[in-house]
Amino acid sequence: MMINVKQLESEQKLKALAAKTEEEITFDIINERGWRDSELKASDFIVPLTDHPKHAAYMAYRQELRDYPAQSDFPNGTRPVKP
């Protein structure tokens, strides 16, 4: 019998999430949104600098930050990585 590693990891994440209290989940959500908001604010400088060598990478990063809360496993998902 072959074990599906991704399914097993997903089930483990669901069990860990189920073990958290509502207050812990709310705290995690607030914490992750705060991190996301600070990353967006810290990268605001790049928006008007269209000739910056990493402009496209930062704009993609900013979009990933905006999409981050919509992940199915938010707030326990993988954070976007800064370029």
C-alpha positions in Angstrom: 0.0 0.0 0.0 1.4 3.4 -1.0 1.0 6.3 1.4 0.1 9.6 -0.1 2.4 12.0 1.7 0.6 15.2 0.8 -2.7 13.8 2.0 -1.1 12.7 5.2 0.5 16.1 5.8 -2.9 17.7 5.0 -4.7 15.5 7.5 -2.0 16.3 10.2 -2.5 20.0 9.6 -6.2 19.6 9.9 -5.8 17.7 13.2 -3.5 20.4 14.5 -5.9 23.1 13.5 -8.8 21.3 15.2 -6.8 21.1 18.4 -6.5 24.9 18.5 -9.1 26.9 20.4 -11.1 29.6 18.7 -9.1 32.2 20.5 -5.8 30.7 19.3 -7.1 30.7 15.7 -8.3 34.3 16.0 -4.9 35.3 17.4 -3.1 33.5 14.5 -5.3 35.2 11.9 -4.7 38.7 13.5 -1.0 38.0 13.7 -0.6 36.8 10.1 -2.7 39.7 8.8 -0.5 42.1 10.8 2.6 40.6 9.3 1.1 40.8 5.8 0.1 44.4 6.3 3.6 45.4 7.5 5.2 43.7 4.5 2.9 45.6 2.2 3.7 48.8 3.9 7.4 48.1 3.8 7.2 47.5 0.1 5.1 50.5 -0.8 8.2 52.4 -1.9 8.6 50.1 -5.0 5.2 50.8 -6.6 6.2 54.2 -8.2 9.7 53.1 -9.0 9.0 51.3 -12.3 12.6 51.4 -13.4 13.8 49.5 -10.2 15.6 46.3 -11.2 13.3 44.2 -8.9 10.1 46.0 -9.6 8.3 43.1 -11.3 9.4 40.7 -8.5 8.2 43.1 -5.8 4.9 43.6 -7.6 4.4 39.8 -7.8 5.3 39.6 -4.1 2.8 42.3 -3.2 0.1 40.3 -5.1 1.0 37.1 -3.2 0.7 39.1 0.0 -2.8 40.3 -0.9 -3.8 36.7 -1.9 -2.2 35.2 1.2 -5.4 35.4 3.5 -7.4 33.6 0.8 -5.3 30.4 1.0 -7.3 27.4 2.1 -4.9 26.7 5.0 -4.6 30.4 6.2 -3.2 31.3 8.7 -1.1 28.1 8.8 -0.1 28.2 5.2 3.3 29.2 3.7 4.1 32.9 3.9 5.0 34.6 0.6 8.8 35.1 0.3 10.3 38.5 -0.3 12.4 38.9 -3.5 
